[in-house]
Each structure stands twice: as C-alpha cells, then as structure tokens.
Amino acid sequence: MKREFNAEGETGAPQVPYRETIKNEVPYDYTHKKQTGGSGQYGKIQGKIIPIDEGDFVFENVVTGGNVPSEYISSVEKGFKSCMDRGEFIGFPVVNLKFVLEDGASHAVDSSDNAFQAAAKGAFREFYLQGKPVALEPVMLVSVEGPTEFQGEILATVMQRRGMVVGTTEDAGFVRIDAEVPLSEMFGYATVLRSATQGKAEFTMEFARYGTAPTEVAEQLREKWLEKKAAGSSN
C-alpha cells in the first residue's frame, strides 16, 4: 500500500473474535431513579441472569400482578439485549445468557420506556461480574496432511499451539492429523509447518466451536480491556 499508493497504515496482529459469558446464575435487584427537574425517570426490576448452553440471548417474563406494566416489559428486554454487544469482563460480545424478569415497580409519572431500558442496562453492569465471567475463544478444526515420515514433526507443531488431536489417519505413506486448535495460536502456522516438513505438508482449517479460554489468556484480555476503559474515561 505504501509503495503502490503512497498510503500510510498501521499493522498489528489479526483480531480474534473472542466472546464472553458467565458460569453462575446471578440474581439482580436494581432501581433506576433520576430526577432532573420536571418529570424524572423511574424503573425497578428484579430477576436473575442465567447461563445457558445454547441461544445467545433469551428473555423470559414471569412478572405477575402488573408490578411492571406490560408496556415496559419489552423495554426491559431491549435494555438487556443491548448489553450483549459488549460485556463487562473483556469487552467482547456476550453469549449464552437468559434474562428472567420476575418483579419490579413503576411510577405513574416518572416511568417510561427509557427508564426501564436504563434499569436493565444498570442491572447488567452492576451484577454481571458477580456470575464468575469467563472468556471464550474460537477453536478451529485443523487438518494437516503430509508424508508419514514427518508425523512427529507435524504433531509437535500442533501440540505447541495448545492443540488437541481428535484423529489420525494413515494411508499409502501419508498421514492426516485432525486437531482442535485455538484460532489465536494459528497465525503464522503455514510458515512453521513448511519449515518443519520441508514444505511437504499442508493444512486446512474451519471453525469448530467456542471453548473456555485458559486463565492466563483471559487475564491478558481483561487487562487490555481495563486499560482501554481507563484511557476512554480519561479522554
């Protein structure tokens, strides 16, 4: 780009699409109350945040008695759903959560759509981190094929990348090794594989699933997120 178009640019490591969620169920009880002259804002909600195996976002209303007026139920859902775009743990999208609305309270004058959306957002910010959040990393299914004589070298390149072998097939002097490897460990793999096998092996990879990232990886992501938040708040 610089040579052909005289365009400057910044280079860096490719971005990995991490995700985050919580491991434990968390009850919440939050009141959004704001008075700024004239009509204010008021919305109170109670319920729980539950980790689930499937479904990025699920909302369930079990309010009885009309403590949260029916016209504001969707406002609470909107507020919670908007929080899924960026979590409070590592700053990546949140997945696999169910929000249950059990009770609450409203004000005849000060309650509104915005007030109950704000209540949901506030509840998320205050209680989410109490659920033992975890970082999730994309795990790829990597298939490496090469001469059998390089099987040991191929295995070594996979294991060095936190890979977990899920299958090995040998046929007519060639071997195929299938493994699950975190995407963050695969950058630059082509060069390493060529070097280890004299250019005689090749690989393909495709997305397999999201898995819980190791503690040290999560801690690094957490530190970067906190630094980014601090820098943003100081500007």
C-alpha positions in Angstrom: 0.0 0.0 0.0 2.8 2.4 0.9 4.8 1.6 -2.3 1.9 1.4 -4.8 -0.5 4.0 -3.4 1.7 6.1 -1.1 -0.8 5.3 1.7 0.3 5.0 5.3 -1.2 2.3 7.5 -0.8 0.7 10.9 -0.1 -3.0 11.1 -0.8 -5.3 14.0 -1.8 -8.8 15.0 -5.1 -10.0 13.5 -8.1 -9.7 15.7 -9.6 -12.8 17.3 -13.4 -12.7 17.7 -13.4 -13.6 21.4 -16.7 -13.9 23.3 -17.6 -13.9 27.0 -20.3 -15.3 29.3 -20.8 -16.2 33.0 -20.7 -19.6 34.7 -23.0 -18.9 37.7 -26.6 -17.8 38.0 -26.9 -14.2 39.4 -29.9 -12.6 41.0 -30.4 -8.9 40.3 -32.4 -6.2 42.0 -31.9 -2.7 40.5 -33.6 0.6 40.6 -33.1 3.3 38.1 -34.1 6.7 39.6 -33.2 10.1 38.2 -34.7 13.5 39.0 -33.6 16.5 36.9 -36.4 18.9 37.3 -39.9 18.3 36.0 -40.7 14.6 35.3 -37.9 12.2 36.3 -37.1 8.6 35.4 -38.0 5.6 37.5 -37.9 1.9 36.9 -37.3 -1.0 39.3 -36.6 -4.6 38.1 -35.8 -7.9 39.9 -34.9 -11.2 38.5 -31.9 -13.4 37.6 -29.3 -13.8 34.9 -28.8 -17.5 34.0 -26.0 -19.0 31.8 -27.4 -21.4 29.1 -25.8 -23.9 26.8 -27.4 -22.7 23.6 -29.0 -19.5 22.4 -27.1 -16.2 22.5 -29.9 -14.3 24.1 -33.1 -15.4 25.8 -35.6 -13.2 27.7 -38.3 -14.6 29.9 -41.0 -12.5 31.6 -42.6 -14.1 34.7 -43.9 -10.9 36.3 -47.3 -11.3 38.0 -49.6 -8.7 39.4 -48.7 -5.9 37.0 -45.8 -4.5 39.1 -44.0 -3.9 35.8 -46.6 -2.6 33.4 -47.0 -4.7 30.2 -45.9 -1.8 28.0 -42.5 -1.7 29.7 -41.7 -5.5 29.5 -40.3 -5.1 26.0 -38.3 -2.1 27.3 -36.5 -4.3 29.8 -35.8 -6.9 27.1 -34.4 -4.2 24.8 -32.1 -2.9 27.6 -30.7 -6.3 28.3 -30.3 -7.2 24.7 -28.3 -4.0 24.0 -25.8 -5.2 26.7 -24.9 -8.3 24.7 -22.9 -6.3 22.2 -20.1 -5.7 24.7 -19.5 -7.4 28.1 -18.1 -6.0 31.2 -15.3 -8.7 31.6 -13.1 -8.4 28.5 -15.2 -6.0 26.3 -16.3 -8.6 23.7 -19.8 -9.7 22.8 -21.7 -11.7 25.4 -23.3 -15.1 24.5 -25.4 -17.8 26.1 -27.4 -15.9 28.7 -31.0 -16.0 29.7 -32.5 -13.0 31.5 -35.6 -13.6 33.7 -37.7 -10.7 34.8 -39.6 -11.7 38.0 -40.8 -8.5 39.6 -40.3 -4.7 39.8 -42.1 -1.4 40.3 -43.1 1.6 38.4 -44.1 5.2 38.9 -47.3 6.7 37.5 -45.4 9.8 36.2 -41.7 9.0 36.0 -41.7 5.6 34.4 -41.1 5.3 30.7 -39.6 3.2 28.0 -36.2 4.8 28.5 -36.3 4.4 32.3 -36.9 0.7 32.1 -34.2 0.2 29.4 -31.8 2.1 31.6 -32.8 -0.1 34.6 -31.9 -3.2 32.6 -28.6 -1.7 31.5 -27.8 -0.7 35.0 -28.7 -4.2 36.4 -26.4 -5.8 33.8 -23.4 -3.5 34.7 -23.8 -4.0 38.4 -24.5 -7.7 38.6 -22.9 -9.4 35.6 -19.4 -9.7 37.0 -20.8 -11.5 40.1 -21.5 -14.5 37.9 -17.9 -15.6 37.5 -17.4 -14.4 33.9 -15.2 -16.4 31.5 -13.6 -15.6 28.2 -14.5 -17.8 25.2 -12.1 -18.3 22.3 -12.8 -19.7 18.8 -11.5 -23.2 18.4 -10.7 -24.4 14.8 -10.7 -27.9 13.4 -7.3 -28.1 11.8 -6.5 -31.0 9.3 -2.8 -31.4 8.5 -1.7 -33.8 5.7 1.9 -34.8 4.9 4.3 -37.7 4.4 4.3 -40.2 7.3 8.0 -39.6 7.9 7.0 -36.1 9.2 4.3 -37.3 11.5 6.3 -36.5 14.7 7.1 -33.0 13.4 3.5 -32.3 12.5 2.3 -33.4 15.9 4.8 -31.2 17.5 3.6 -28.1 15.6 0.1 -28.9 16.7 0.8 -29.5 20.4 2.9 -26.4 20.6 -0.3 -24.4 19.7 -2.4 -25.9 22.5 -3.9 -28.3 20.0 -5.9 -31.4 20.9 -5.6 -34.3 18.5 -9.0 -35.7 17.6 -8.0 -38.2 14.9 -5.1 -39.6 12.9 -5.3 -41.4 9.5 -2.5 -43.1 7.6 -2.7 -44.2 4.0 -0.1 -45.0 1.4 2.8 -43.2 3.1 0.7 -40.2 4.0 -0.8 -39.2 7.3 -3.6 -36.8 8.2 -3.8 -35.4 11.6 -7.1 -33.7 12.7 -6.9 -31.5 15.8 -8.8 -28.7 17.5 -6.6 -25.6 17.9 -7.5 -22.2 19.2 -7.6 -19.6 16.4 -5.3 -17.3 18.3 -2.5 -19.9 18.0 -2.8 -20.4 14.3 -1.4 -17.1 13.0 1.9 -17.9 11.2 1.3 -21.6 11.2 1.8 -22.1 7.5 5.4 -20.9 7.7 6.1 -23.1 10.7 4.6 -26.1 9.1 6.6 -25.6 5.9 9.8 -25.3 7.8 9.1 -28.4 9.9 8.2 -30.6 6.9 10.5 -29.3 4.2 7.4 -27.8 2.5 5.8 -31.2 2.1 2.8 -30.8 4.4 -0.3 -28.6 4.0 -3.3 -27.9 6.2 -6.9 -26.7 6.1 -8.9 -25.3 9.0 -12.6 -24.4 9.7 -14.5 -23.1 12.7 -15.4 -25.8 15.2 -16.8 -24.2 18.4 -16.1 -21.7 21.1 -14.2 -23.0 24.2 -13.3 -21.5 27.5 -10.0 -19.7 27.2 -7.2 -20.5 29.7 -7.0 -18.3 32.8 -3.8 -16.6 31.6 -5.4 -15.7 28.2 -8.5 -14.3 30.0 -6.3 -12.3 32.4 -4.4 -10.7 29.5 -7.7 -9.8 27.7 -9.1 -8.4 31.0 -6.0 -6.2 31.4 -6.3 -4.9 27.9 -10.0 -4.1 28.4 -9.4 -2.3 31.7 -6.6 -0.2 30.1 -8.9 0.7 27.2 -11.7 1.7 29.5 -9.3 3.8 31.6 -8.0 5.5 28.5 -11.5 6.2 27.3 -12.7 7.7 30.6 -9.6 10.0 30.8 -10.3 11.5 27.4 
